[in-house]
Structure formats: C-alpha cells, structure tokens
Amino acid sequence: MTTQTFKTTINCGGCISKVTSTLNNLVGESNWNVDTSTSDKILTIQNIDIIPEQIISSIQNLGFQITLQQSTT
C-alpha cells in the first residue's frame, strides 16, 4: 500500500470543495483526505501509485500551496 502525505493550504470546507473534483479524477473518491484540524492541513493519498508531482501540480493550479511531506510503500 502506498501512502503519500502533503502539507497544504487547503484549510476549510470551501477549499475542499474546490479540490474535490480534481482529486477524485486523479486518485479516486475514497483514496484521499484532507485533515483541516491540523496546522499543516495534511492531504493524504492512499493506495495509489501516482507521481507526487502530479498531485502537487494539480493542486497548485487550483491556487493552493502544497509540498510533499512523506511517501511510503
């Protein structure tokens, strides 16, 4: 199982709504989550072998900052 975590500026329900379509298309509806309760606003991608740069580019194109925190297999 591959898990990737990213620090983001996705910080509220409106922000999550803005990224939902893009993330659903990239990794599937049940394969991602954003924890807005932490200061780092962690986006977690699970069970998907996708190049982190694809996620980073897509989220940046929506106007958010994002950096890879960890990728584990």
C-alpha positions as CSV (number, residue, x, y, z in Angstrom):
1,M,0.0,0.0,0.0
2,T,1.3,3.4,-1.0
3,T,0.6,6.4,1.2
4,Q,1.6,10.0,0.3
5,T,1.1,13.0,2.6
6,F,1.3,16.6,1.6
7,K,1.3,19.8,3.6
8,T,-1.2,22.2,2.0
9,T,-3.1,25.4,2.4
10,I,-6.5,23.6,1.9
11,N,-8.0,24.9,5.2
12,C,-11.8,24.8,5.0
13,G,-14.8,23.1,3.6
14,G,-14.9,25.5,0.7
15,C,-11.3,24.7,-0.2
16,I,-12.0,21.0,0.0
17,S,-15.0,21.6,-2.4
18,K,-12.6,23.3,-4.8
19,V,-10.1,20.4,-4.9
20,T,-12.7,17.5,-4.8
21,S,-13.3,17.1,-8.5
22,T,-9.6,17.2,-9.3
23,L,-8.5,14.7,-6.6
24,N,-11.4,12.4,-7.4
25,N,-10.3,12.3,-11.0
26,L,-6.6,11.8,-10.2
27,V,-6.8,9.2,-7.4
28,G,-10.5,8.2,-6.8
29,E,-13.1,9.4,-4.4
30,S,-12.2,7.2,-1.5
31,N,-8.4,7.5,-1.8
32,W,-7.8,10.9,-0.4
33,N,-8.5,13.0,2.7
34,V,-7.6,16.5,4.0
35,D,-7.2,17.0,7.7
36,T,-8.1,20.6,8.2
37,S,-7.8,20.3,12.0
38,T,-4.0,20.3,12.0
39,S,-1.9,23.4,11.4
40,D,-0.2,21.7,8.3
41,K,-3.6,20.9,6.7
42,I,-2.4,17.4,5.6
43,L,-3.6,15.9,2.4
44,T,-3.3,12.1,2.5
45,I,-3.4,10.0,-0.7
46,Q,-3.8,6.2,-0.1
47,N,-3.4,3.1,-2.3
48,I,-2.5,5.0,-5.4
49,D,0.8,4.7,-7.4
50,I,0.8,8.3,-8.7
51,I,3.8,10.6,-9.1
52,P,3.7,13.2,-6.3
53,E,4.5,15.9,-8.8
54,Q,1.1,15.2,-10.5
55,I,-0.7,15.9,-7.3
56,I,1.4,19.0,-6.5
57,S,0.9,20.5,-9.9
58,S,-2.8,19.9,-10.0
59,I,-3.4,21.4,-6.5
60,Q,-1.1,24.4,-7.3
61,N,-3.1,25.0,-10.5
62,L,-6.1,25.4,-8.2
63,G,-4.4,28.1,-6.2
64,F,-3.2,26.2,-3.2
65,Q,0.3,25.7,-1.8
66,I,1.4,22.1,-1.4
67,T,4.6,20.3,-0.5
68,L,5.3,16.6,-0.2
69,Q,5.8,15.5,3.4
70,Q,6.2,11.8,3.1
71,S,5.7,8.9,0.6
72,T,5.7,5.3,2.0
73,T,5.1,2.0,0.4
